């Protein structure tokens, strides 16, 4: 899929040329533009500038990164890629196959990255056995964020299963609140769909159906049940949802307009920026039925080949800084995620982060640690796009669960 889209860009946009970077400068493409995210990336800029490396910000708004990837493809095929770009999962391998990525293996070996990173993270950062990307964090995607005051006023309790979610959400809706804060964008629909998949089917089904793409698992009664539950959530989303950004939905929970949001732990960054404290002003729990599981999303910067030797040095300085313990701490405190680097001190992290760290370790031991298909960690861009389309079309229609399953199977088969 990436190769096809790159080819299309060559034909349609090969004349796109951006200004050349200056010596000892990194031009960084990312989509971190919300409060907690912007604060996190600003710290990386500050660290690099302290080492004499200037930062040219190349932010492209759009919570799921689709807009940023479109711009990156145009820049890459024009022969002027940025120094580094926010890329993750299988897409790193695809860019590597196309020959665009630069090896930072010397930095990794000098700083012993293989011993600093869990295997599930380091494997994704390599192409052909060499590091071409550096991870900044590990996100847990399967979180439910809740405003305890709204629950109290509605006489409801935090749900731990999807059946209970429906019961409690009805109480909240009847009390005059929005039960589920949601942004009607394809990637957000896919995020909620993924949580339902994991909660209804469990980690083993999730792995078979949405990572290995086992057609028997995908075309099963369990998948039909997933669509049934997913469809029941429509009634708890407000009419203004279409097009809403994820952080605006988070603010609805922060401000007490809505009771819950299903979103990755980057949402916590918004609560923190708003001065809210976990356990008091907001509650973080695993999404219904997923307390024994962890869908991971690893944000990372992949490094693109540079012809200028000074920019190559700047690139390696950036790679080294990303895995430094100070950056890993401050970045993740701001972002809401947990460090990608192992052995970090926990004392400055809050209870949500501690829960995430514990769940990451325990789920890795029990088989509940699975890559997020909604956030580019599990399947190819083509397959994830097919899942996005089916999930969002289903959520915005009155299609039956049986038909939803049928459409998903057909879409995934055609995208493989």
N, C-alpha and C positions, 0 to 999 in steps of 0.2 A: 504493500500500500504506500509506504513512504517513498519507495523508488519510483512508483507511478506518479505520485504527486510532485516529486522533484522534477521528473521529466516534463510534467505539465507546466511547471514554473519556468523551466528552460525555454519552452516554446512561447510562453505568454509574458514572462517578466524578466527575461535575461538582461534587459537594459537597466535594471534597477541598480544604481550605484550609490553607496553611502560614503560620507567623508572618511578619508583615511585616518586611522588613529595616530596619535603622536607617540614619540618614544617613551618607553616605560609607562605605558598606559594599558589598562584593561577596559575593554568595552563589554559590558555585561547585559545580556538579554534576559529579562525575567518578567513575571507578571505579579509580583508582590507589591500591591498598591494600597491595600487596606491598612488600617491603623497599626495593628500588631505586626503585620508583615513588613510594612514600610520601615518601622522602627528596627526590625531585625536586620534588614538588608543595609540600613544606614550604618549599622555597627561594623559590618564587613568593610564598607567603604572607608570608615574611620580608621580601622586597623591597617588597611593597605596604604592609605595616605600617610600614616605614621611611619611607614617603611619606604616612603618616597615613590610609591606607585599611585599615579593618578587614576581616578575612576570616572569612566564615561557611562552614565546611566542610560540604559536602553530598555525602559519599562513599557510594556504593552499591556494595557488593562484587559481584564477578562479572567474571572476566577478559575476556570478550568484550563487555561493556557492555549485554547484553540487559536485565538487571534495571534498570540506570540509565535506559534509554530508556523502559521501562514507567512508571517514576516520573515522568520528564520529561513524558510525554504527559498524565498526570493533573494535574500542576501547571500545564501550559500551558493546558489547557482550563478549569481552574478560575479562570483570570484572574490567576494569581500565579506566573509563571515565575521561575526563578532569574535572577541577573544574567548568568551565563554557564554554558554546559554543554559538556561534551566531546562534540562531534559531528564527523563527518568525511565526506568524499566526497560522493556524490549526495544524502545526507540533508540536507546544508546547503542545497542548492537546493530540496529539498522543503519544509523549514521556511520558507525564504524565500517560496516560492509561497503558503504558508498565511498569510503576513503577520505572523509572530511576530518576525522578526529586526530588530535595530537596525543602522543604518549606522554604521560606524566609519571611513568613507572620509576624513574630515577628518584623523584621526590618521595614516592610511596615506599621504596625500599630503604632510603635513608631514614625515613621517619617510622619504619616498621608498621605500615598500615595493615598488613595481614594479621598482625597480633592485636591491633587496636580495634578492628572491626569484626562484627559477627559475620560468619560465612554467608548468610542470607543477604547481607548488604554488600560485602566485598565482591561477590560473584557478579552482581549487576553492574558494578563500576568498571569492569574489565571488558576489553575486546581483544580476542586472540591472546588471552593470558596476560595482557598488560593493562594497567590502569589508564583510563582515558577520561575518567570523571571522578569527582570527589563528592561524598555525601555530606549534607549539612545537618541532617536530622532523620528521625524516624517518627512518622505520624501514625497514630492509631485512628482509623477512619470510623470504626463502629462505636461511636459515642452517642449518647442521648444527653442533651443539655436541658436543664429544667430550672424554672423559677419557683422556688418553694413557697413563696407568698401566694402565687396564683393557685397552686395546688391546695394550699390551706383554705383560701377563700372559696374554692370550688368543692371542698370536702373530698378531694381526690388523693390518691397515693401514687407514688412513682411506679410505673409498670415494669415488670420483669419478664413478661411474656407478651407475645403479640395479641393473644386473646384478652389479656388484662389491659393492654394498651387501648383496645377498642372500648372497653368498659369505662376506663378512667377518662379517656378523651371525650366520651359522650357527657360525662359529668361536667367536664370543663366547658364544653360547648354550651350545655344547658345553663351554666352559670354566667354566660355572656362573654366568655373569653375565646380567643383563637387557640385551639388545642395544639395545632402543629404549625409552627412558623416555617415557611418553605418559600424558596425562590423558584419560579417556574422556568428553569433553564435546563437544557438536556443533561448537563453534567450533574446538576443537583438531583434531578429525577433519578439518574443512575446511582447516585450515592445512597438514596433512600431504598431503591430497589435492591442494591447490594446488601444493605442491612437486613432486609426482609429475607433475601436468599439465605444468608448465614443463620438468621434466627429461626427460620422455618425448617431448613434442610440440615443444618449443622455443618461443621467443617469438612467432613468426609464427602458429603454431597457437593458442597461448594467447590472443593478441589477437583472432583471428577467432572462436574458439569461446566464450571466457569473458568477453570485453569487448564485442565487436560482436554476440555471440550469433547468429553465422552458423550456420544449421541444418545446412548441408552439412558444415561443419567439425565441428559437435557430433555429428552422426550419422555418424561416420566410423570406420574401422578404428583410427585413432590413439586415439580415445576408448575404444574397447574395450581397447586395449593399456594405457591409463592405468588402467582398472579392474583389469586383470589384475595389474599391478605393485602397485597399492594393496592389493589383496586379499592378496598375498604377505607384506605387512608384518604381518598379524595375528599370525603365529606368533612374532614377536619382542617382543610386548608382554605384560607380566605380567598375571596374573589379577586383580590388585587395581586395575587401571587405571580401571574405571568410576567416574565422579564425581570423580576426582582433579584438583585444581587444577594449573594449568600450572607454578607456582613450586615446588610439591611435586615434580613430575616433574624440574624443573631441579635440585633438591637431591639427587635420586638420582644424577645425573651428577656433581655436586660431591662427593658422599660416596663415590663409587666403587661404588655399587650397580648402576649402569647405565653403558653405554658411550656412548650417543648420545641426543640429543634434536633433533628438527626443530622449530624455533621461531624467531620473530622476534628481533631483537637486544635486545628488552627483557629477554631471558634473561640477557644479559651483566651487566645491573645486579645480578642475584642473585649471580653469580660475584664481582663486585666487592665487594658488601656482605660476602660470606663471606671476603674477603681473598685471593682467588685471582688469579693473574696469567696473562694470555694468552700462549700459546706455551710455558708451563711447566706450569701446573696444569690448563689447559684449552686446547683447540684450536677455532678458529672457521674454518670453510670454507663455501663455497657448498654448498647441498644438491646431491645427485648430479645431474650433467648440466646444472647451471645457472650455471657459472662465467662465462658470457658474458651473463648476464641479472640483472635486479634487480626484484623485486616490491616496490613501495613502498607504505607505509602512513604517511600523514601525520596525526599527532595534532593536533587544533586545538580551540580554544574558540570557539564561536559565541555571539554576544551577543544577548540577548533585550530587546525593548523595555521600558523602565522609565518609569514616570510621575513618579518623584521626581527632581528636577534634581540633587541631591547624588549620588544613585546613578548617574545618567548620567555625571557627572564621574568617579566612581570606576571606572566601566566603561571609560571612555576611558584612564584611568591604567593599568588592567590591560592593555589592548590595547597601549599604548605599551611597557610593561615587557616583555611577551612577546617582542617583536622586538629588545629591547636586546641588545647583544653579550655583556654580562656574564651575563645570564640564559640566553641561548642556550648559552653555554659550560658553565656550572655544571649547568644542567638536563640537558643531554645527556651530560655526563660521568657523572652519576648514573644516568640512565635507560638508557644503553647505545646510544642512537641517535646520529644526527649532526645538526648544526644545520640548520634550514630556511633560515637566513640565509646568503647567499653571502659568500665572502671572509673567513671566520673563520680565525684562526690555528690551526694543527694541533698545535703543540708539546706541549700537555697531553693530547692524545687518544692512545689506545693503538693497537696494530697492527690490531686488529679494526676500529676506527673508520676508520683510514687506508684499509684495504681497502674498506670500505663507501663512503667518499668517492670513491675512485678508480673503483669499480664504478658508482657513480651517474653520474659524468661520462661514462665510456666507454660504458656501456649506452645512455645518452641519444643518443650519436652513432651507435651501430650498430643501433638499433631494439630493443634488448633491455630497455629500461626500460618496465615494464608495471605497471598498478595492481593491487593485491591484491583479488581478488574475495572472499577469505575474511575480509577486514577492512574491508569497507564502502567500498572506493575505486573499484570498477569498475562495479557494476550496482545496480539499485534494491534496496530492502529486500526486496521480494517475490521477486525473482529469486535474490538471495543466500540467502534463507530456503529456497527450493526446492532449491538446490544443497546447502545444509547438510543438509537432510532426507535427500536421496538418498545423500550421502556417508556420513553417520553410520549410516544404516540398512544400507547395503551393508557397511560395515566391521564391523558387529555381526551379520552373517548369513553364510550360505554361498551367497548369490546368485551366479550366474555373471556373468562380465565382460560378456557379451552382454546379459544382462538388466539389469545396472547401467546400461549405455549407454542402453538402451531407456527405463528409468525416468527417467534424467536428461533426455533429450530431451523426454519427455512433461511432466515437471515444469516445465522451463524454458518450454516453449510455453504452458502453462496460466498461468504467472505473469507473462508479458509483457503 
